[in-house]
Amino acid sequence: MTCHSVQNPVNQIVQYAIFLNPLTQTTMEGQGLLYAIIIGAIAGWLAGEIKRGFGFGLIGNIIVGIVGALVGSWLFGALGVSLGAGVIGQIITAVIGALVVLVIVGLIRRA
């Protein structure tokens, strides 16, 4: 009889957002969440700097960065593109996804 572990849905989203392999992850859930927040903050801030006029403050940048990581990983996955497994690749993917999110937000604001 095999025993299957049940993961917290939030942890699954965090793993997806920051490209962690659930089979090799050895960190605690809180560390993965902290990692996602840090990557999100960096990505959101960079995207806000690249696309002037879209600074949302620390919390807003974290949210934009995490959503951007989700959008970027989905987009690159659909295209079959990988920017690498390192932190730099994760940040670049999240920044590109955050820029896509900011463009969509800009289009909605203008409408």
C-alpha positions as CSV (number, residue, x, y, z in Angstrom):
1,M,0.0,0.0,0.0
2,T,1.4,3.4,-1.0
3,C,1.0,6.5,1.0
4,H,0.4,9.7,-0.9
5,S,1.1,13.1,0.7
6,V,-1.5,15.8,0.3
7,Q,0.0,19.3,-0.4
8,N,-1.5,22.6,0.6
9,P,-3.0,24.2,-2.6
10,V,-1.2,27.5,-1.8
11,N,2.1,25.6,-1.7
12,Q,1.3,24.1,-5.1
13,I,0.7,27.6,-6.5
14,V,3.9,28.8,-5.0
15,Q,5.8,25.9,-6.4
16,Y,4.4,26.6,-9.9
17,A,5.0,30.3,-9.6
18,I,8.7,29.9,-8.8
19,F,9.4,26.7,-10.8
20,L,10.2,24.4,-7.9
21,N,10.2,20.7,-8.6
22,P,7.9,19.2,-6.0
23,L,9.9,15.9,-6.1
24,T,13.2,17.6,-5.1
25,Q,11.9,20.4,-2.8
26,T,13.2,20.0,0.7
27,T,12.3,23.5,2.1
28,M,9.4,24.1,4.4
29,E,6.3,25.7,3.1
30,G,7.1,29.0,4.7
31,Q,10.4,29.2,3.0
32,G,8.9,28.6,-0.4
33,L,6.3,31.3,0.3
34,L,9.1,33.7,1.4
35,Y,11.0,32.9,-1.8
36,A,7.9,33.6,-3.9
37,I,7.4,36.9,-2.2
38,I,11.1,38.0,-2.7
39,I,11.1,36.9,-6.4
40,G,7.7,38.6,-6.8
41,A,8.9,41.9,-5.2
42,I,12.0,42.0,-7.4
43,A,10.1,41.1,-10.6
44,G,7.3,43.6,-9.8
45,W,9.7,46.4,-9.1
46,L,11.7,45.7,-12.2
47,A,8.6,45.6,-14.4
48,G,7.4,48.9,-12.8
49,E,10.8,50.4,-13.6
50,I,10.8,49.2,-17.2
51,K,7.2,50.3,-17.8
52,R,7.2,53.8,-16.3
53,G,4.1,55.0,-14.5
54,F,3.2,51.6,-13.1
55,G,4.7,51.6,-9.6
56,F,2.3,50.0,-7.1
57,G,4.3,50.2,-3.9
58,L,5.8,47.2,-2.2
59,I,2.6,45.1,-1.7
60,G,1.4,45.9,-5.2
61,N,4.8,45.0,-6.7
62,I,4.8,41.7,-4.9
63,I,1.3,40.9,-6.2
64,V,2.2,42.0,-9.8
65,G,5.4,40.0,-9.6
66,I,3.8,36.8,-8.4
67,V,0.9,37.1,-10.9
68,G,3.6,37.9,-13.5
69,A,5.5,34.7,-12.6
70,L,2.4,32.7,-13.1
71,V,1.6,34.4,-16.4
72,G,5.2,34.1,-17.6
73,S,5.6,30.5,-16.7
74,W,2.3,29.7,-18.4
75,L,3.2,31.7,-21.5
76,F,6.7,30.2,-21.9
77,G,5.4,26.7,-21.1
78,A,2.8,27.1,-23.9
79,L,5.5,28.3,-26.3
80,G,7.9,25.5,-25.2
81,V,10.5,28.1,-24.1
82,S,12.7,27.8,-21.0
83,L,14.9,30.5,-19.6
84,G,16.7,28.2,-17.3
85,A,16.2,26.8,-13.8
86,G,18.2,29.4,-11.8
87,V,17.0,32.4,-9.9
88,I,18.0,34.7,-12.7
89,G,15.8,32.7,-15.2
90,Q,13.0,32.8,-12.7
91,I,13.2,36.6,-12.2
92,I,13.4,37.2,-16.0
93,T,10.4,35.0,-16.6
94,A,8.5,36.8,-13.8
95,V,9.4,40.2,-15.1
96,I,8.3,39.4,-18.7
97,G,5.0,38.0,-17.3
98,A,4.6,41.1,-15.1
99,L,5.1,43.3,-18.1
100,V,2.4,41.4,-19.9
101,V,0.1,41.9,-16.9
102,L,1.0,45.7,-16.8
103,V,0.3,46.1,-20.5
104,I,-3.1,44.4,-20.0
105,V,-3.8,46.7,-17.0
106,G,-2.8,49.7,-19.1
107,L,-5.2,48.7,-21.8
108,I,-8.0,48.2,-19.3
109,R,-7.3,51.6,-17.7
110,R,-7.5,53.4,-21.1
111,A,-10.8,51.7,-22.0
